[in-house]
Amino acid sequence: MKKVCVVTGTRAEYGLLKPLIEKINNDAELQLQLVVTGMHLSSEFGLTYKEIERDGFEITERNEMLLSSDTPNGITKSVGLGTIGFADIFTRIIPDMVVILGDRYEALAAATAAMIHRIPIAHIHGGELTLGAIDDAVRHSITKMSALHFTSTEEYRKRVIQLGEEPKRVFCVGALGVENIREQKLMDRKALSESIVFSLDKPYVVVTFHPVTLENNTAGEQFENLLTALDGFPEYHVIFTKANADTDGRIINQKTDWYVKQSNSRATAVASLGMIRYLSALKYCEMVIGNSSSGIMEAPSFKIPTVNIGNRQQGRIKPKSVIDCGNSIEDISTSIRKAKRLKTEGILDGIENPYEKSNTSDTILSEIRKYLTENKTIEKQFYDISFGLP
């Protein structure tokens, strides 16, 4: 049996990967190795490795790499610790392939160690752009270390090829999160309300805001503007999902906790909703507000608008349900009013999600199995494309 090692470091990433993990685990030709790291192992972020265990998966290894710091210095050291930890882990478990999703620094540490160990990498969600975050450089770096590529749109597939990857190894499969919406059984409104201990009797919005990591010291001011804008819409209750372990993420989480405490039961904050609760929250909400990729990829499948604030997601393909706006109170408020009108008038009922394709996880699994069966080397060619230089 071929050993396929899936690395996960965050709640959101695990939620996307879960159906693929299940299929690898149930495949007669493959042995699942599950390595958990990053935020999963931190009490500050909810110790979400327990969710993985509740789902019935055996965790093969744990890599403690997250320092109690959200400064650039602390995160850089976390990457170093993570790389050392993955070096030891891969030496012990000797996987035949490592599966990595996305663009976080935990993924960079895993990819670096796997590349040097000469273990082929299957990378999911390459080719995308997020010009306001360091994730952009991390994502493209992982692309260059990977042997297989699974992109969410054809435009992203072309970008991976533009980075020099052979077309025969780059597959446009759609987004795993969108597939989850179609295939997972979601909670009804009452069950969701009971699960998060928060009344959903009134219309509500889902807010997820992360630091813009290529900007200096902007997180606090930008999030304050968002909170002030929310005060102008008392008709909405608010579900906050907390920020990731990025630079200045703690500032956002502290301000979130303060806002919830002052809200007189109008708002709640959850460190980790998990995939089912998060998608269920999207299903019944009026709109998504913030700067998370889920507002661009998953939310459109529920025919709900997204107010996308600032530069963090700049460069992504965006459906018509996404309203881009600046960071000022006025910009955010104006966009919330526009989103409210879109939702109320049913303008988004016929919208198509560009990230949706059929059989996403099945295609990924099939290509991984095929690669492990047919390929005898991890060597790859740099694929040059012909184009006229300016």
LOPAZA-424777 format. One record per residue (C-alpha): residue number from 1; residue in one letter; x, y, z. Coordinates in pm, 1 decimal. Layout:
<sites>
+-----+-----+----------+----------+----------+
|   n | res |        X |        Y |        Z |
+-----+-----+----------+----------+----------+
| NUM |   A |        X |        Y |        Z |
...
+-----+-----+----------+----------+----------+
</sites>
This chain:
<sites>
+-----+-----+----------+----------+----------+
|   n | res |        X |        Y |        Z |
+-----+-----+----------+----------+----------+
|   1 |   M |      0.0 |      0.0 |      0.0 |
|   2 |   K |    113.4 |    350.6 |    -78.6 |
|   3 |   K |    129.3 |    587.4 |    219.2 |
|   4 |   V |    -42.0 |    921.8 |    160.7 |
|   5 |   C |     31.1 |   1182.6 |    427.3 |
|   6 |   V |   -221.0 |   1466.0 |    463.8 |
|   7 |   V |    -99.1 |   1771.3 |    657.0 |
|   8 |   T |   -346.6 |   2002.0 |    829.3 |
|   9 |   G |   -277.0 |   2306.1 |   1044.9 |
|  10 |   T |   -604.9 |   2499.2 |   1070.0 |
|  11 |   R |   -976.1 |   2443.2 |   1131.6 |
|  12 |   A |  -1077.2 |   2580.5 |    790.7 |
|  13 |   E |   -823.1 |   2375.3 |    598.9 |
|  14 |   Y |   -927.2 |   2054.4 |    775.5 |
|  15 |   G |  -1290.3 |   2123.9 |    693.0 |
|  16 |   L |  -1202.5 |   2147.7 |    325.7 |
|  17 |   L |   -985.2 |   1835.9 |    334.4 |
|  18 |   K |  -1214.6 |   1613.9 |    540.1 |
|  19 |   P |  -1401.2 |   1439.8 |    252.9 |
|  20 |   L |  -1071.0 |   1372.8 |     74.0 |
|  21 |   I |   -920.8 |   1238.9 |    397.0 |
|  22 |   E |  -1217.9 |   1002.7 |    430.4 |
|  23 |   K |  -1172.9 |    874.2 |     76.1 |
|  24 |   I |   -799.8 |    816.4 |    120.8 |
|  25 |   N |   -871.3 |    637.4 |    449.2 |
|  26 |   N |  -1124.9 |    409.1 |    279.5 |
|  27 |   D |   -914.2 |    335.0 |    -29.0 |
|  28 |   A |   -790.3 |    -23.9 |    -41.9 |
|  29 |   E |   -472.4 |     80.5 |   -227.0 |
|  30 |   L |   -370.9 |    363.4 |      5.6 |
|  31 |   Q |   -271.7 |    405.9 |    369.2 |
|  32 |   L |   -368.8 |    737.7 |    528.3 |
|  33 |   Q |   -114.3 |    920.9 |    740.8 |
|  34 |   L |   -255.9 |   1227.1 |    913.2 |
|  35 |   V |    -15.1 |   1488.6 |   1049.0 |
|  36 |   V |   -168.4 |   1763.3 |   1263.2 |
|  37 |   T |      9.8 |   2088.1 |   1339.7 |
|  38 |   G |    -28.5 |   2463.4 |   1391.1 |
|  39 |   M |   -353.7 |   2599.6 |   1530.5 |
|  40 |   H |   -501.7 |   2252.7 |   1583.1 |
|  41 |   L |   -269.4 |   2203.8 |   1881.1 |
|  42 |   S |   -322.6 |   2545.7 |   2040.7 |
|  43 |   S |   -567.7 |   2604.4 |   2326.5 |
|  44 |   E |   -593.6 |   2967.9 |   2210.8 |
|  45 |   F |   -752.8 |   2845.7 |   1887.7 |
|  46 |   G |   -975.1 |   2578.9 |   2036.2 |
|  47 |   L |   -756.2 |   2264.6 |   2032.5 |
|  48 |   T |   -928.0 |   2161.1 |   1712.4 |
|  49 |   Y |   -732.3 |   1836.1 |   1683.6 |
|  50 |   K |  -1008.6 |   1702.6 |   1909.0 |
|  51 |   E |  -1257.1 |   1761.6 |   1628.4 |
|  52 |   I |  -1041.2 |   1544.6 |   1403.2 |
|  53 |   E |  -1040.2 |   1268.1 |   1662.9 |
|  54 |   R |  -1419.0 |   1297.5 |   1709.5 |
|  55 |   D |  -1453.9 |   1243.1 |   1336.4 |
|  56 |   G |  -1292.4 |    902.7 |   1386.5 |
|  57 |   F |   -952.1 |    967.9 |   1227.9 |
|  58 |   E |   -632.1 |    843.0 |   1386.0 |
|  59 |   I |   -370.9 |   1117.8 |   1408.5 |
|  60 |   T |    -39.6 |    971.8 |   1295.3 |
|  61 |   E |    184.9 |   1253.1 |   1420.0 |
|  62 |   R |    158.1 |   1591.4 |   1591.7 |
|  63 |   N |    398.7 |   1871.9 |   1507.7 |
|  64 |   E |    405.9 |   2142.7 |   1778.3 |
|  65 |   M |    530.9 |   2450.5 |   1594.7 |
|  66 |   L |    311.1 |   2746.1 |   1692.1 |
|  67 |   L |    482.6 |   2991.9 |   1925.7 |
|  68 |   S |    266.3 |   3206.7 |   2152.2 |
|  69 |   S |    333.1 |   3510.1 |   1934.6 |
|  70 |   D |    170.1 |   3671.4 |   1632.3 |
|  71 |   T |    463.3 |   3897.4 |   1544.6 |
|  72 |   P |    667.8 |   3851.2 |   1224.3 |
|  73 |   N |    958.3 |   3736.1 |   1440.0 |
|  74 |   G |    744.6 |   3478.4 |   1621.0 |
|  75 |   I |    584.7 |   3346.1 |   1301.9 |
|  76 |   T |    924.7 |   3317.2 |   1130.3 |
|  77 |   K |   1048.2 |   3110.2 |   1424.3 |
|  78 |   S |    733.1 |   2897.1 |   1404.1 |
|  79 |   V |    815.1 |   2816.9 |   1041.9 |
|  80 |   G |   1164.8 |   2709.0 |   1150.1 |
|  81 |   L |   1029.9 |   2490.4 |   1430.6 |
|  82 |   G |    773.7 |   2343.3 |   1193.2 |
|  83 |   T |   1035.7 |   2253.8 |    933.8 |
|  84 |   I |   1248.1 |   2079.6 |   1197.3 |
|  85 |   G |    943.1 |   1891.1 |   1324.9 |
|  86 |   F |    837.3 |   1778.5 |    977.6 |
|  87 |   A |   1192.5 |   1665.9 |    904.1 |
|  88 |   D |   1176.6 |   1426.8 |   1199.4 |
|  89 |   I |    819.9 |   1316.9 |   1123.3 |
|  90 |   F |    886.8 |   1236.3 |    757.8 |
|  91 |   T |   1198.0 |   1042.9 |    861.6 |
|  92 |   R |    982.2 |    830.5 |   1092.5 |
|  93 |   I |    673.4 |    768.0 |    879.9 |
|  94 |   I |    832.7 |    774.8 |    528.6 |
|  95 |   P |    525.9 |    876.5 |    323.1 |
|  96 |   D |    502.7 |    809.9 |    -49.9 |
|  97 |   M |    322.8 |   1141.3 |   -102.4 |
|  98 |   V |    238.3 |   1448.7 |    103.3 |
|  99 |   V |    -91.2 |   1631.3 |     42.3 |
| 100 |   I |    -94.3 |   2004.9 |    121.6 |
| 101 |   L |   -378.1 |   2252.1 |     76.5 |
| 102 |   G |   -333.0 |   2623.3 |     38.8 |
| 103 |   D |    -81.2 |   2879.9 |    139.1 |
| 104 |   R |    -24.6 |   2915.3 |    511.6 |
| 105 |   Y |    316.3 |   2910.3 |    675.4 |
| 106 |   E |    246.8 |   2567.5 |    829.4 |
| 107 |   A |    206.5 |   2437.2 |    473.4 |
| 108 |   L |    533.5 |   2604.7 |    371.3 |
| 109 |   A |    720.1 |   2425.9 |    651.8 |
| 110 |   A |    570.9 |   2090.2 |    550.2 |
| 111 |   A |    645.5 |   2143.9 |    181.1 |
| 112 |   T |   1005.5 |   2247.1 |    246.2 |
| 113 |   A |   1073.4 |   1935.6 |    452.5 |
| 114 |   A |    896.8 |   1705.0 |    204.3 |
| 115 |   M |   1088.2 |   1849.6 |    -92.6 |
| 116 |   I |   1425.1 |   1799.5 |     75.5 |
| 117 |   H |   1321.4 |   1446.2 |    174.3 |
| 118 |   R |   1240.4 |   1385.3 |   -195.0 |
| 119 |   I |    877.1 |   1309.1 |   -117.9 |
| 120 |   P |    636.7 |   1414.0 |   -396.9 |
| 121 |   I |    381.8 |   1678.3 |   -296.7 |
| 122 |   A |     22.6 |   1709.7 |   -416.8 |
| 123 |   H |    -78.3 |   2074.7 |   -381.5 |
| 124 |   I |   -442.6 |   2185.8 |   -371.7 |
| 125 |   H |   -553.6 |   2544.7 |   -451.2 |
| 126 |   G |   -241.7 |   2660.3 |   -631.7 |
| 127 |   G |   -235.8 |   2937.4 |   -890.2 |
| 128 |   E |   -458.2 |   3175.2 |   -694.1 |
| 129 |   L |   -381.7 |   3535.5 |   -609.0 |
| 130 |   T |   -420.1 |   3715.7 |   -276.0 |
| 131 |   L |   -217.1 |   4026.8 |   -334.6 |
| 132 |   G |   -271.1 |   4167.5 |     13.4 |
| 133 |   A |   -118.3 |   3874.7 |    201.9 |
| 134 |   I |    212.4 |   3689.7 |    230.3 |
| 135 |   D |      7.3 |   3382.1 |    138.8 |
| 136 |   D |     60.9 |   3476.4 |   -227.0 |
| 137 |   A |    436.9 |   3416.6 |   -215.6 |
| 138 |   V |    394.0 |   3108.5 |      4.4 |
| 139 |   R |    139.6 |   2955.8 |   -235.4 |
| 140 |   H |    359.5 |   3002.0 |   -543.7 |
| 141 |   S |    662.0 |   2866.6 |   -354.3 |
| 142 |   I |    472.7 |   2549.5 |   -266.3 |
| 143 |   T |    371.2 |   2518.6 |   -632.7 |
| 144 |   K |    736.6 |   2504.7 |   -735.1 |
| 145 |   M |    804.1 |   2230.6 |   -479.1 |
| 146 |   S |    506.2 |   2016.0 |   -581.4 |
| 147 |   A |    468.0 |   1728.4 |   -824.7 |
| 148 |   L |     87.2 |   1737.8 |   -866.3 |
| 149 |   H |   -138.3 |   2041.8 |   -876.7 |
| 150 |   F |   -514.0 |   2065.3 |   -824.1 |
| 151 |   T |   -657.2 |   2408.7 |   -901.5 |
| 152 |   S |  -1004.6 |   2547.2 |   -840.2 |
| 153 |   T |  -1052.6 |   2724.2 |  -1176.8 |
| 154 |   E |   -910.1 |   2701.7 |  -1528.6 |
| 155 |   E |   -752.9 |   3046.3 |  -1495.8 |
| 156 |   Y |   -561.3 |   2925.0 |  -1189.8 |
| 157 |   R |   -456.1 |   2612.4 |  -1378.4 |
| 158 |   K |   -305.8 |   2833.1 |  -1649.7 |
| 159 |   R |   -120.5 |   3035.5 |  -1387.4 |
| 160 |   V |     39.0 |   2722.6 |  -1239.0 |
| 161 |   I |    154.5 |   2628.0 |  -1589.4 |
| 162 |   Q |    284.7 |   2984.0 |  -1629.6 |
| 163 |   L |    498.3 |   2915.5 |  -1321.5 |
| 164 |   G |    671.6 |   2641.2 |  -1522.4 |
| 165 |   E |    470.1 |   2334.9 |  -1420.2 |
| 166 |   E |    400.3 |   2065.7 |  -1680.5 |
| 167 |   P |     37.8 |   2080.0 |  -1802.9 |
| 168 |   K |     -4.4 |   1703.5 |  -1767.5 |
| 169 |   R |     44.8 |   1743.1 |  -1392.1 |
| 170 |   V |   -197.8 |   2033.3 |  -1342.0 |
| 171 |   F |   -568.0 |   1954.4 |  -1301.4 |
| 172 |   C |   -862.3 |   2193.6 |  -1274.2 |
| 173 |   V |  -1090.2 |   2017.7 |  -1024.0 |
| 174 |   G |  -1292.8 |   2295.8 |   -860.8 |
| 175 |   A |  -1295.6 |   2387.8 |   -491.7 |
| 176 |   L |  -1330.1 |   2125.0 |   -220.0 |
| 177 |   G |  -1535.5 |   2365.0 |     -8.7 |
| 178 |   V |  -1799.4 |   2396.2 |   -279.9 |
| 179 |   E |  -1817.8 |   2019.1 |   -315.6 |
| 180 |   N |  -1874.6 |   1997.0 |     60.0 |
| 181 |   I |  -2180.4 |   2221.4 |     27.3 |
| 182 |   R |  -2334.9 |   1981.4 |   -223.1 |
| 183 |   E |  -2248.3 |   1657.6 |    -46.7 |
| 184 |   Q |  -2251.1 |   1721.0 |    328.5 |
| 185 |   K |  -2568.3 |   1710.3 |    536.9 |
| 186 |   L |  -2598.0 |   2050.9 |    700.9 |
| 187 |   M |  -2771.0 |   2140.9 |   1027.1 |
| 188 |   D |  -3113.3 |   2298.6 |   1043.4 |
| 189 |   R |  -3143.2 |   2645.1 |   1194.3 |
| 190 |   K |  -3263.5 |   2521.4 |   1534.1 |
| 191 |   A |  -2983.9 |   2266.0 |   1570.3 |
| 192 |   L |  -2724.0 |   2524.9 |   1470.9 |
| 193 |   S |  -2860.9 |   2771.3 |   1725.4 |
| 194 |   E |  -2844.4 |   2511.1 |   2001.8 |
| 195 |   S |  -2494.8 |   2402.8 |   1900.2 |
| 196 |   I |  -2342.5 |   2751.1 |   1922.2 |
| 197 |   V |  -2568.3 |   2857.5 |   2213.0 |
| 198 |   F |  -2685.8 |   3166.3 |   2029.1 |
| 199 |   S |  -3032.6 |   3272.3 |   1920.6 |
| 200 |   L |  -3086.0 |   3276.6 |   1545.2 |
| 201 |   D |  -3442.8 |   3401.6 |   1563.2 |
| 202 |   K |  -3341.2 |   3730.2 |   1401.4 |
| 203 |   P |  -3159.9 |   3778.8 |   1068.2 |
| 204 |   Y |  -2784.8 |   3747.1 |   1116.4 |
| 205 |   V |  -2456.0 |   3801.5 |    934.1 |
| 206 |   V |  -2135.4 |   3597.3 |    948.1 |
| 207 |   V |  -1817.1 |   3800.3 |   1000.8 |
| 208 |   T |  -1464.9 |   3667.9 |    943.0 |
| 209 |   F |  -1181.7 |   3919.6 |    932.4 |
| 210 |   H |   -811.0 |   3837.1 |    914.4 |
| 211 |   P |   -506.5 |   4066.4 |    918.5 |
| 212 |   V |   -377.5 |   4191.4 |    584.1 |
| 213 |   T |    -28.2 |   4055.3 |    632.6 |
| 214 |   L |    149.9 |   4271.1 |    373.6 |
| 215 |   E |     32.5 |   4586.9 |    550.8 |
| 216 |   N |    191.4 |   4720.1 |    868.5 |
| 217 |   N |    -18.0 |   4768.3 |   1182.7 |
| 218 |   T |   -351.9 |   4811.2 |   1001.7 |
| 219 |   A |   -549.4 |   4525.9 |   1160.9 |
| 220 |   G |   -675.1 |   4713.0 |   1465.9 |
| 221 |   E |   -795.4 |   5026.0 |   1284.9 |
| 222 |   Q |   -956.4 |   4833.9 |    999.1 |
| 223 |   F |  -1142.4 |   4601.2 |   1232.5 |
| 224 |   E |  -1258.5 |   4892.8 |   1448.1 |
| 225 |   N |  -1411.6 |   5044.3 |   1134.3 |
| 226 |   L |  -1592.2 |   4718.7 |   1063.1 |
| 227 |   L |  -1731.2 |   4703.9 |   1416.8 |
| 228 |   T |  -1849.3 |   5064.8 |   1395.7 |
| 229 |   A |  -2019.0 |   4989.6 |   1064.9 |
| 230 |   L |  -2198.2 |   4690.3 |   1220.4 |
| 231 |   D |  -2341.1 |   4922.6 |   1486.4 |
| 232 |   G |  -2532.8 |   5093.3 |   1207.6 |
| 233 |   F |  -2728.6 |   4774.5 |   1131.9 |
| 234 |   P |  -2892.0 |   4675.3 |   1462.9 |
| 235 |   E |  -3145.4 |   4463.1 |   1274.2 |
| 236 |   Y |  -2873.9 |   4201.5 |   1225.8 |
| 237 |   H |  -2731.9 |   3966.3 |   1485.6 |
| 238 |   V |  -2365.7 |   3876.5 |   1430.3 |
| 239 |   I |  -2168.5 |   3550.0 |   1433.3 |
| 240 |   F |  -1793.5 |   3616.5 |   1443.2 |
| 241 |   T |  -1546.2 |   3345.4 |   1349.8 |
| 242 |   K |  -1211.7 |   3441.0 |   1498.2 |
| 243 |   A |   -894.5 |   3530.6 |   1311.2 |
| 244 |   N |   -616.3 |   3284.8 |   1231.8 |
| 245 |   A |   -270.4 |   3281.0 |   1388.7 |
| 246 |   D |   -141.2 |   3548.5 |   1153.2 |
| 247 |   T |     53.9 |   3863.0 |   1237.1 |
| 248 |   D |   -174.7 |   4084.9 |   1450.5 |
| 249 |   G |   -447.6 |   3822.4 |   1464.4 |
| 250 |   R |   -469.1 |   3860.7 |   1840.8 |
| 251 |   I |   -564.9 |   4225.9 |   1805.8 |
| 252 |   I |   -869.7 |   4126.0 |   1603.5 |
| 253 |   N |   -967.2 |   3849.3 |   1844.3 |
| 254 |   Q |   -937.2 |   4077.5 |   2148.4 |
| 255 |   K |  -1156.6 |   4340.5 |   1984.7 |
| 256 |   T |  -1405.3 |   4069.8 |   1885.2 |
| 257 |   D |  -1434.2 |   3949.3 |   2243.6 |
| 258 |   W |  -1486.2 |   4305.4 |   2365.6 |
| 259 |   Y |  -1755.9 |   4371.7 |   2106.6 |
| 260 |   V |  -1942.9 |   4052.0 |   2192.3 |
| 261 |   K |  -1928.0 |   4135.4 |   2563.6 |
| 262 |   Q |  -2077.6 |   4480.0 |   2497.2 |
| 263 |   S |  -2338.3 |   4358.5 |   2247.8 |
| 264 |   N |  -2614.7 |   4260.4 |   2492.1 |
| 265 |   S |  -2654.3 |   3915.0 |   2330.6 |
| 266 |   R |  -2662.5 |   4056.5 |   1978.0 |
| 267 |   A |  -2331.2 |   3892.5 |   1884.6 |
| 268 |   T |  -2130.9 |   3578.1 |   1952.8 |
| 269 |   A |  -1776.5 |   3470.4 |   1867.6 |
| 270 |   V |  -1656.3 |   3117.2 |   1798.6 |
| 271 |   A |  -1292.2 |   3012.0 |   1776.0 |
| 272 |   S |  -1380.4 |   2719.8 |   1549.3 |
| 273 |   L |  -1719.2 |   2635.8 |   1401.9 |
| 274 |   G |  -1590.3 |   2337.7 |   1205.8 |
| 275 |   M |  -1698.5 |   2262.2 |    851.3 |
| 276 |   I |  -2058.5 |   2154.1 |    913.2 |
| 277 |   R |  -2148.1 |   2436.1 |   1151.6 |
| 278 |   Y |  -1973.4 |   2697.0 |    938.4 |
| 279 |   L |  -2148.1 |   2592.4 |    617.3 |
| 280 |   S |  -2476.2 |   2568.9 |    807.4 |
| 281 |   A |  -2422.6 |   2924.0 |    936.4 |
| 282 |   L |  -2369.6 |   3042.1 |    578.4 |
| 283 |   K |  -2685.0 |   2864.6 |    462.7 |
| 284 |   Y |  -2914.8 |   3072.5 |    683.3 |
| 285 |   C |  -2729.0 |   3404.4 |    704.5 |
| 286 |   E |  -2811.9 |   3728.5 |    525.6 |
| 287 |   M |  -2456.9 |   3796.4 |    410.0 |
| 288 |   V |  -2088.2 |   3730.7 |    476.9 |
| 289 |   I |  -1873.6 |   4027.0 |    584.5 |
| 290 |   G |  -1494.9 |   4040.6 |    615.3 |
| 291 |   N |  -1198.8 |   3932.0 |    403.7 |
| 292 |   S |  -1200.7 |   3551.3 |    413.3 |
| 293 |   S |  -1172.8 |   3337.8 |     99.7 |
| 294 |   S |  -1486.4 |   3150.8 |    209.3 |
| 295 |   G |  -1692.0 |   3458.6 |    123.6 |
| 296 |   I |  -1562.3 |   3434.5 |   -232.0 |
| 297 |   M |  -1556.8 |   3058.3 |   -286.3 |
| 298 |   E |  -1826.0 |   2899.4 |    -68.2 |
| 299 |   A |  -2080.1 |   3176.0 |      1.9 |
| 300 |   P |  -2187.2 |   3220.4 |   -363.6 |
| 301 |   S |  -2320.0 |   2863.8 |   -370.6 |
| 302 |   F |  -2576.9 |   2968.1 |   -107.5 |
| 303 |   K |  -2686.7 |   3263.6 |   -326.4 |
| 304 |   I |  -2587.6 |   3510.5 |    -55.8 |
| 305 |   P |  -2384.4 |   3830.5 |    -93.9 |
| 306 |   T |  -2036.4 |   3891.1 |     42.2 |
| 307 |   V |  -1894.2 |   4223.7 |    154.1 |
| 308 |   N |  -1523.0 |   4178.7 |     83.3 |
| 309 |   I |  -1322.7 |   4441.0 |    273.3 |
| 310 |   G |   -981.0 |   4572.7 |    175.3 |
| 311 |   N |   -691.6 |   4417.4 |    -15.5 |
| 312 |   R |   -648.0 |   4074.8 |    140.4 |
| 313 |   Q |   -833.1 |   3887.3 |   -135.7 |
| 314 |   Q |   -727.0 |   4119.2 |   -417.1 |
| 315 |   G |   -656.5 |   3916.1 |   -730.8 |
| 316 |   R |   -902.6 |   3630.2 |   -675.5 |
| 317 |   I |  -1171.4 |   3549.4 |   -929.0 |
| 318 |   K |  -1490.8 |   3685.7 |   -775.2 |
| 319 |   P |  -1853.7 |   3596.7 |   -856.3 |
| 320 |   K |  -2108.0 |   3877.9 |   -895.0 |
| 321 |   S |  -2226.2 |   3817.8 |   -538.7 |
| 322 |   V |  -1900.5 |   3964.5 |   -402.4 |
| 323 |   I |  -1900.9 |   4337.7 |   -327.8 |
| 324 |   D |  -1547.8 |   4476.9 |   -295.0 |
| 325 |   C |  -1506.5 |   4779.0 |    -71.5 |
| 326 |   G |  -1247.5 |   4986.4 |    110.4 |
| 327 |   N |  -1167.1 |   4984.9 |    481.4 |
| 328 |   S |  -1349.5 |   5301.7 |    584.3 |
| 329 |   I |  -1669.5 |   5299.6 |    789.5 |
| 330 |   E |  -1856.2 |   5466.5 |    504.0 |
| 331 |   D |  -1734.9 |   5213.7 |    243.6 |
| 332 |   I |  -1826.1 |   4917.3 |    459.9 |
| 333 |   S |  -2168.7 |   5059.3 |    550.6 |
| 334 |   T |  -2252.0 |   5140.3 |    188.6 |
| 335 |   S |  -2155.7 |   4787.8 |     82.7 |
| 336 |   I |  -2364.2 |   4627.9 |    357.7 |
| 337 |   R |  -2665.6 |   4827.3 |    235.9 |
| 338 |   K |  -2598.5 |   4709.8 |   -120.5 |
| 339 |   A |  -2565.4 |   4348.4 |     -6.3 |
| 340 |   K |  -2890.5 |   4381.9 |    187.1 |
| 341 |   R |  -3066.8 |   4496.6 |   -128.7 |
| 342 |   L |  -2921.6 |   4209.9 |   -333.7 |
| 343 |   K |  -3043.5 |   3957.5 |    -77.2 |
| 344 |   T |  -3386.5 |   4114.1 |    -25.1 |
| 345 |   E |  -3463.7 |   4146.5 |   -395.6 |
| 346 |   G |  -3341.1 |   3795.2 |   -483.4 |
| 347 |   I |  -3098.6 |   3931.9 |   -741.8 |
| 348 |   L |  -2846.6 |   3654.1 |   -673.5 |
| 349 |   D |  -3086.3 |   3359.7 |   -715.7 |
| 350 |   G |  -2946.5 |   3267.7 |  -1056.6 |
| 351 |   I |  -2579.9 |   3331.7 |   -986.9 |
| 352 |   E |  -2320.1 |   3070.9 |  -1085.0 |
| 353 |   N |  -2019.1 |   2985.4 |   -871.2 |
| 354 |   P |  -1699.5 |   2970.4 |  -1083.8 |
| 355 |   Y |  -1536.4 |   2745.2 |   -823.8 |
| 356 |   E |  -1792.3 |   2467.1 |   -862.7 |
| 357 |   K |  -1708.6 |   2145.8 |  -1051.4 |
| 358 |   S |  -1823.4 |   1786.5 |  -1022.2 |
| 359 |   N |  -1630.5 |   1506.0 |   -849.2 |
| 360 |   T |  -1358.8 |   1729.0 |   -702.3 |
| 361 |   S |  -1227.1 |   1495.3 |   -432.2 |
| 362 |   D |  -1271.3 |   1184.4 |   -649.0 |
| 363 |   T |  -1058.5 |   1340.4 |   -922.7 |
| 364 |   I |   -787.2 |   1436.6 |   -675.1 |
| 365 |   L |   -782.2 |   1085.6 |   -530.1 |
| 366 |   S |   -772.4 |    925.3 |   -874.6 |
| 367 |   E |   -477.7 |   1134.5 |   -991.1 |
| 368 |   I |   -284.7 |   1072.7 |   -668.6 |
| 369 |   R |   -336.0 |    698.4 |   -705.6 |
| 370 |   K |   -234.6 |    712.7 |  -1071.8 |
| 371 |   Y |     79.9 |    911.2 |   -995.2 |
| 372 |   L |    189.5 |    674.2 |   -720.2 |
| 373 |   T |    133.0 |    373.7 |   -946.6 |
| 374 |   E |    298.1 |    501.7 |  -1264.0 |
| 375 |   N |    575.0 |    743.0 |  -1165.3 |
| 376 |   K |    918.4 |    616.0 |  -1073.3 |
| 377 |   T |   1088.6 |    951.5 |  -1017.7 |
| 378 |   I |   1011.8 |   1286.9 |   -858.3 |
| 379 |   E |   1208.9 |   1473.6 |  -1124.7 |
| 380 |   K |   1009.5 |   1724.0 |  -1328.0 |
| 381 |   Q |   1080.6 |   1952.1 |  -1620.3 |
| 382 |   F |   1038.6 |   2328.2 |  -1625.1 |
| 383 |   Y |    766.9 |   2395.1 |  -1878.3 |
| 384 |   D |    841.3 |   2703.0 |  -2087.5 |
| 385 |   I |    561.4 |   2894.0 |  -2257.7 |
| 386 |   S |    612.2 |   3104.9 |  -2565.9 |
| 387 |   F |    508.3 |   3466.5 |  -2539.8 |
| 388 |   G |    630.9 |   3799.0 |  -2663.4 |
| 389 |   L |    829.4 |   4001.4 |  -2413.1 |
| 390 |   P |    758.5 |   4376.4 |  -2385.8 |
+-----+-----+----------+----------+----------+
</sites>
